[in-house]
Amino acid sequence: TPKLAEYYGAYKAAGKNVECVFVSSDRDQASFDEYYGEMPWTALPYEARAAKDALSKKYKVKGIPSLVILDEDGSTITTDGRAAVSEDPAGEEF
């Protein structure tokens, strides 16, 4: 998360039209609150468990952490966002 937050800040500073949404797999609200408190982006509310489950199913999330990259119309760019961001920290390819 710290590295993604660094990249996210750089994308925003460069004027990139990018947003991250944290979708939690935490076991309870307190854990969610503690972890999300360190993040500079928005989050799906913890209590939206049905939406979290639907997103996990749609994007075939098998483990955490996972990072899915979508374009502005919601089409999937990659479900391996961790590798994509690591390989392209400037975000030139997405």
C-alpha angles and dihedrals in degrees: 000000000000092000093046089049088053092051091044091054091049092049091051092046089051090054095249115162096237136136134181123208118197112219107191129219091181116138096233144010094259092056090047092050093050095048097039090050088074095054128095095205139069127275141208103248111263092236091060091089094147090055090047090052092048092050092047090052095044093051095035094238107188102169144007138290097038128164121198119189119209131180125235094277093050097257115144116255093176140337089208096069093150091065093040093053093044092051094043108029091166090058094230094143098049 
